[in-house]
Amino acid sequence: MAEQRFDVWSSGAAYERYMGRWSRAVARRFLAWLDRPAGLRWLDVGCGTGALSALVTELHDPDRVLGCDRSEAFVATAAAAPARAARFVVGDAMALPVRDGVFDVAVSGLTLNFLPEPAAAVRELTRAVRHGGQVAAYVWDYGEGMGFLHAFWTATAATDPAAAPLDEARRFPGCGPEALHRLWTDAGLADVSTTQVEVPTIFADFADLWDPFLTGQGPAPGYVATLAPAARDRLRDALHARVPIAPDGSVRLTARAWAVRGVRPLRNQPPSRPG
């Protein structure tokens, strides 16, 4: 099986069902870690369906929020239920449609690993904030850090060994604190720090875990969409055998993300040295 990509981002509602509920929980803890004051200008790059932007408006009383995503469908979903002070545009994370230094905070949630040039995106985030402004992001810790995805790809390897290269743990080895720290320091940011953010992912029953894999949104569901019915059933059964099912039928796992933050140096302040 030739290595392919199944990163489909064409339905905001389907993404919400698959990953949105967990990304919202991580976003809340990420913002608590940033601990920014009210009245700031925020840029949300890779805003998706607007979860992070909505929480910024809810928790931080911003002056304004601009969400930017390359998916027209996701931007439409975000704009359909606009958060106070937020607006959304279609744009490329590696060539942002904003002027230099107009934001106080630039953030990106669960996006960097999907970009062909993450370093270029971090440079753009840095360009967009004022000197002294903050640049921050978070990504899933693929592999064992994402319980339901780890179980999915383990089951996939058992039923379709040729699909092993599609495993996000293999595709995105840079989703860890060292790689993120290096990206931020290489962009010239100062006071760089990282932290892990872990949230429970509690599924009401196995169907609540499995059915979102049938939505076609994202790498794992995109792979499932290519399977014949018999192969899909084998994968479902293999996944069922690998997840812990409680007496009440629920499936209780955890999801971990890694977050990073840094500051664009003041004009007379040297940036951090890589390392």
C-alpha positions in Angstrom: 0.0 0.0 0.0 1.5 3.3 -1.1 1.6 5.8 1.7 -1.3 8.2 1.3 -2.9 11.1 3.2 -6.5 11.1 4.2 -6.6 14.6 5.9 -10.1 15.7 4.8 -11.4 18.9 6.3 -14.7 19.6 4.5 -17.4 19.4 7.2 -17.3 21.4 10.4 -20.2 19.5 12.0 -18.6 16.1 11.3 -15.3 17.4 12.8 -17.1 18.6 15.9 -18.4 15.1 16.4 -15.1 13.4 15.9 -12.6 15.8 17.6 -14.2 19.1 18.5 -15.5 18.0 21.9 -12.0 17.0 23.0 -10.3 20.0 21.5 -12.6 22.3 23.4 -11.6 20.8 26.7 -7.9 21.1 25.8 -8.3 24.7 24.6 -9.8 25.7 28.0 -6.8 24.4 29.9 -4.4 25.9 27.3 -5.9 29.4 27.8 -5.7 29.0 31.6 -2.0 28.3 31.2 -1.5 31.4 29.0 -3.3 33.5 31.7 -3.7 36.6 29.5 -5.5 39.8 30.7 -8.7 41.3 29.2 -8.8 43.7 26.4 -6.2 42.2 24.1 -6.2 41.6 20.3 -6.1 37.9 19.5 -5.2 36.0 16.3 -6.3 32.3 16.1 -4.5 30.5 13.2 -6.0 27.2 12.1 -9.1 28.2 13.9 -11.1 25.3 12.6 -14.7 25.4 13.7 -14.0 28.3 16.1 -13.7 26.5 19.4 -10.6 28.3 20.6 -11.8 31.7 19.4 -15.1 31.2 21.2 -13.4 30.4 24.5 -11.1 33.4 24.1 -14.2 35.6 23.8 -15.9 33.9 26.7 -12.9 33.9 29.1 -10.7 36.8 28.2 -13.0 39.7 27.2 -10.8 40.5 24.2 -10.7 43.7 22.2 -11.1 41.6 19.1 -10.5 38.0 17.8 -9.6 37.1 14.2 -9.9 33.4 13.4 -8.1 32.2 10.2 -8.3 28.7 8.6 -7.5 27.3 5.1 -10.8 25.3 5.1 -13.7 27.3 3.7 -16.1 24.8 5.3 -14.6 25.2 8.8 -14.6 29.0 8.5 -18.3 28.9 7.5 -19.1 26.8 10.5 -17.2 29.1 12.8 -18.9 32.2 11.3 -22.4 30.7 11.5 -22.3 30.9 15.3 -20.1 33.9 15.8 -18.6 34.5 19.2 -18.7 38.0 20.6 -15.8 40.1 19.2 -14.7 37.3 16.8 -14.7 37.2 13.0 -13.3 34.6 10.7 -11.5 34.5 7.4 -10.0 32.0 5.0 -6.3 32.2 4.9 -3.0 30.3 4.8 -1.1 29.9 8.1 2.2 30.2 6.2 1.2 33.5 4.6 -1.2 35.2 6.9 -3.5 37.9 5.5 -2.6 40.3 8.4 -0.3 43.3 8.9 2.8 43.1 11.0 2.5 43.5 14.7 -1.2 44.2 15.0 -2.1 41.5 17.6 -1.2 41.1 21.2 -1.5 37.3 21.2 -1.3 34.8 18.3 -2.4 31.2 19.0 -2.8 28.0 17.0 -4.6 24.9 18.2 -4.0 21.4 16.8 -2.8 22.7 13.4 1.0 22.9 13.2 1.7 19.2 12.5 -0.6 19.3 9.4 1.3 22.1 7.7 4.0 21.4 5.1 6.2 24.1 6.7 5.5 24.5 10.5 8.5 26.8 10.9 7.1 29.2 8.3 3.8 29.3 10.2 5.5 30.1 13.5 7.4 32.9 11.8 4.1 34.2 10.5 2.6 34.0 14.0 5.5 35.9 15.3 5.3 38.6 12.6 1.6 39.1 13.4 2.2 40.1 17.1 3.6 43.3 18.5 7.0 43.3 20.1 6.3 42.0 23.6 3.3 40.0 22.3 2.8 36.3 23.0 2.9 33.4 20.5 1.5 30.1 21.6 0.2 26.8 20.3 -0.7 23.2 21.2 -0.7 19.9 19.3 -1.9 16.4 20.2 0.6 14.0 21.6 0.0 11.3 19.0 0.7 7.7 19.8 0.0 6.6 23.4 -0.8 10.2 24.5 -4.1 10.0 22.5 -5.8 7.0 23.9 -8.5 6.5 21.4 -6.3 7.2 18.4 -3.6 4.9 19.8 -6.2 2.1 20.1 -7.5 2.8 16.6 -4.1 2.6 14.9 -3.2 -0.5 16.9 -6.3 -2.1 15.7 -5.6 -0.9 12.1 -2.1 -2.4 12.2 -3.6 -5.8 13.2 -6.2 -5.8 10.4 -4.3 -3.9 7.7 -0.5 -3.9 8.3 0.1 -2.0 5.1 -1.7 1.0 6.6 1.0 1.4 9.3 2.6 4.5 7.7 -0.7 6.4 8.1 -0.6 6.2 11.9 -0.4 9.8 13.2 2.2 8.7 15.7 4.5 7.9 12.8 3.5 10.8 10.6 3.9 13.5 13.3 6.9 12.6 15.4 7.6 16.3 16.1 4.5 16.7 18.4 6.5 16.8 21.6 8.0 19.4 23.9 11.6 19.4 22.5 10.5 19.9 18.9 8.0 22.6 19.9 10.6 24.4 22.0 13.0 24.3 19.0 10.4 25.7 16.6 9.8 28.7 18.9 13.4 29.5 19.6 14.3 29.1 16.0 11.6 31.8 15.2 13.5 34.2 17.5 11.0 34.0 20.4 12.0 34.7 24.0 10.9 33.2 27.3 9.9 29.9 25.6 8.2 27.3 27.8 6.2 24.1 27.2 3.7 22.1 29.2 1.5 19.1 28.8 -2.3 19.3 28.9 -4.3 16.2 29.5 -8.1 15.8 29.5 -10.4 12.8 30.0 -12.1 11.4 26.9 -15.2 9.6 28.2 -17.4 7.9 25.5 -20.9 7.0 26.5 -20.5 3.6 24.9 -18.5 2.0 22.1 -20.8 3.4 19.4 -20.0 6.9 20.7 -16.3 6.1 20.1 -16.6 4.3 16.8 -19.3 6.3 15.0 -17.2 9.5 14.7 -14.6 7.5 12.8 -17.3 7.1 10.0 -17.5 10.9 9.5 -14.6 11.1 7.0 -13.0 14.1 8.7 -9.3 13.9 9.6 -6.7 11.2 9.0 -8.2 8.2 10.8 -11.8 8.7 9.6 -10.5 9.5 6.1 -8.8 6.1 6.1 -12.0 4.3 7.3 -13.9 5.9 4.4 -11.7 4.0 1.9 -12.4 0.6 3.4 -14.9 -1.9 2.0 -17.7 -2.8 4.4 -16.2 -6.1 5.4 -12.8 -4.5 6.1 -14.5 -1.7 8.1 -16.3 -4.3 10.2 -13.1 -6.1 10.9 -11.5 -2.9 12.1 -14.5 -2.0 14.2 -14.3 -5.4 16.0 -10.6 -5.2 16.5 -11.0 -1.7 18.0 -13.8 -3.0 20.3 -11.4 -5.7 21.6 -8.7 -3.1 22.4 -10.6 -0.5 24.4 -11.6 -0.8 28.1 -15.4 -1.0 28.4 -16.7 -0.3 31.9 -19.6 -2.2 33.4 -21.9 0.7 32.4 -20.8 0.4 28.8 -18.7 3.6 28.8 -15.2 3.9 27.4 -12.9 6.0 29.6 -9.6 7.1 28.0 -7.4 10.2 28.1 -6.0 12.6 25.5 -2.8 14.6 26.0 -1.6 17.6 24.1 1.7 19.6 24.3 1.6 23.3 24.5 4.3 25.9 23.9 4.4 29.7 24.4 7.0 32.5 23.8 7.2 36.2 23.5 8.3 38.3 20.6 11.3 40.2 22.0 11.2 43.9 22.6 13.3 45.8 20.1 16.2 46.1 22.5 15.9 42.6 23.8 17.9 39.7 22.2 15.9 36.6 21.3 16.4 33.3 23.0 19.3 31.1 21.8 18.2 27.8 20.2 19.0 24.8 22.4 
